[in-house]
Amino acid sequence: MEMPESLEDLALDSRWPAFFPSAISLVTTCDGKHTALEKVVGASIVNRFPYVVALSFCKQAISQRHHSRASFMEVLESGECAAIQFLAPGPILSRVMEVIGEIPDERTQTRLDATGLKTRPAHTNRSPVFSEAYMVYEARFAKPGKDFEGQPIYPTPWIDIGSHRVYFLEITAIQLHQDIAGGPSRIYWRSLPAWAPRSEIMTRQVSQDLPLANQYIKGYTPHYVFPSGGTIAYEADTIVDGMAVKCLPPLAVDQVEVDNDRARWPCFFPSSAALITTWMEDGCPNLMPCGSTTVLSRHPMVIAPCVSYSAINQRYAPRATLSSIRQSKRFGCAVPYIHDAIVNAMRYAGNISFASDRDKVANSGLEVSRHEWAPLLPALPIHYDCEVIGEVRLGTHIMFLGEVRRIRVRDDVSVDNPMEWYPWAEIDASGAATYK
Ligand SMILES: Cc1cc2nc3c(=O)[nH]c(=O)nc-3n(C[C@H](O)[C@H](O)[C@H](O)COP(=O)(O)O)c2cc1C
């Protein structure tokens, strides 16, 4: 399918033309006079130091689905702060989603009352926090600063991209329910969609003798359980109102963790992953799994992977993908799914740089087909061809703004054989995950 669509077509149906796995979160804000509540699709951690979450809201009337969130954005812009929060699936979450669906943006300020739920102020800003939330990210507008190379970052706390305005919010504190922080409950998150291809998916035999030795290995499983043996230990400063609260140092330089393990995200945040493909300068294909990838705008449709450029440690070593995207101004964005061969390929390609393995894609076990725009991985069901229309320097990561020019979908993705995705994490005290 060629993109972008016409505004007339979008007015009739502005659903995403193909699937991209995104989590949903709830956002509240307060400017001292008014409070506001919205839901946001695809909130994404886009930078590590400073620790920044990006939230994108529609500012144009495209269709009934995509309409302006002007009132919410007005309160957000005058309050300059937010609480991004997560409720466990169930009647309370359903109620909040209903309220957001039923009460229009012009009356966003009445939504909180309409939920009938108790709230309390966040610790580091005025945004209301649902007492029922199991996890809360408190954040304020990112302030202008300099990155580790002395280059300016965040001259403005938001940018306009097509139909949407994208806000950069620096995380100031995290609250995690004490039953999760200290047991017995855990968070279950299935970070990739489930899907069963109907035909051969074209993978290769992987050699056991690959250059992964002597380096830091970033583990990966799409069946994420937090906390668990493979995740970071959540280090709270205090417990208040049943929540284990961790405050982040106000300056990015004081947040920096050089140790590869400690530099991981300090707590769970729901994200998925895309496979970003590029042709390298020498004509070889490259592949980079990218968890910080999100859809930022609907018209034109813009997909934004965030690629590390900082040399803090091995975990965040500058990516070969960075220079190839900059050079070609193009990338492919493929949607992975739960399948052993694909997850193994992600583990390999997500730990080895093209700089140390020119046969990285073949060694990951995936076949590539020649496609001029960007390498096409026939095993993967959905491919977006993206053209770089800009890049944003965020501190440790560069956010590439990739306008979708073409979408390819395998013909065995169909109404009879859909990709299954659940945008909410589940909380369970029993140790058994129940995915819907
Ligand atoms: C699941 C997963 C998600 C990742 N997400 C990101 C990300 O969001 N940004 C980033 O810069 N690197 C991310 N990485 C690490 C890169 O994929 C990895 O450094 C890769 O080897 C870079 O390849 P290149 O140097 O050939 O471009 C991720 C790795 C995995 C396994």
The ligand as an SDF file (V2000), in Angstrom:
LIG
                    3D

 31 33  0  0  0  0  0  0  0  0999 V2000
   14.8340   -6.1310   22.3820 C   0  0  0  0  0  0  0  0  0  0  0  0
   15.8980   -5.1230   22.0840 C   0  0  0  0  0  0  0  0  0  0  0  0
   15.5670   -3.7790   22.0260 C   0  0  0  0  0  0  0  0  0  0  0  0
   16.5410   -2.8070   21.7530 C   0  0  0  0  0  0  0  0  0  0  0  0
   16.1810   -1.5070   21.6980 N   0  0  0  0  0  0  0  0  0  0  0  0
   17.1050   -0.5640   21.3680 C   0  0  0  0  0  0  0  0  0  0  0  0
   16.7150    0.8030   21.2700 C   0  0  0  0  0  0  0  0  0  0  0  0
   15.5760    1.1730   21.4940 O   0  0  0  0  0  0  0  0  0  0  0  0
   17.6590    1.6950   20.8930 N   0  0  0  0  0  0  0  0  0  0  0  0
   18.9610    1.3450   20.6670 C   0  0  0  0  0  0  0  0  0  0  0  0
   19.7850    2.2040   20.3380 O   0  0  0  0  0  0  0  0  0  0  0  0
   19.3530    0.0560   20.7790 N   0  0  0  0  0  0  0  0  0  0  0  0
   18.4480   -0.9050   21.1210 C   0  0  0  0  0  0  0  0  0  0  0  0
   18.8300   -2.2200   21.2220 N   0  0  0  0  0  0  0  0  0  0  0  0
   20.2410   -2.5680   21.0070 C   0  0  0  0  0  0  0  0  0  0  0  0
   20.6190   -2.6600   19.5390 C   0  0  0  0  0  0  0  0  0  0  0  0
   19.7060   -3.4500   18.8350 O   0  0  0  0  0  0  0  0  0  0  0  0
   22.0210   -3.2690   19.4380 C   0  0  0  0  0  0  0  0  0  0  0  0
   22.9540   -2.4220   20.0370 O   0  0  0  0  0  0  0  0  0  0  0  0
   22.4380   -3.6190   18.0120 C   0  0  0  0  0  0  0  0  0  0  0  0
   23.4890   -4.5410   18.0690 O   0  0  0  0  0  0  0  0  0  0  0  0
   22.8540   -2.4060   17.1950 C   0  0  0  0  0  0  0  0  0  0  0  0
   23.2540   -2.8390   15.9270 O   0  0  0  0  0  0  0  0  0  0  0  0
   24.1220   -1.9680   14.9060 P   0  0  0  0  0  0  0  0  0  0  0  0
   25.2980   -1.4180   15.6810 O   0  0  0  0  0  0  0  0  0  0  0  0
   24.5180   -2.9360   13.8490 O   0  0  0  0  0  0  0  0  0  0  0  0
   23.2160   -0.8850   14.4260 O   0  0  0  0  0  0  0  0  0  0  0  0
   17.8930   -3.2100   21.5270 C   0  0  0  0  0  0  0  0  0  0  0  0
   18.2330   -4.5650   21.5900 C   0  0  0  0  0  0  0  0  0  0  0  0
   17.2510   -5.5180   21.8670 C   0  0  0  0  0  0  0  0  0  0  0  0
   17.6300   -6.9690   21.9370 C   0  0  0  0  0  0  0  0  0  0  0  0
  1  2  1  0
  2  3  1  0
  2 30  2  0
  3  4  2  0
  4  5  1  0
  4 28  1  0
  5  6  2  0
  6  7  1  0
  6 13  1  0
  7  8  2  0
  7  9  1  0
  9 10  1  0
 10 11  2  0
 10 12  1  0
 12 13  2  0
 13 14  1  0
 14 15  1  0
 14 28  1  0
 15 16  1  0
 16 17  1  0
 16 18  1  0
 18 19  1  0
 18 20  1  0
 20 21  1  0
 20 22  1  0
 22 23  1  0
 23 24  1  0
 24 25  2  0
 24 26  1  0
 24 27  1  0
 28 29  2  0
 29 30  1  0
 30 31  1  0
M  END
$$$$
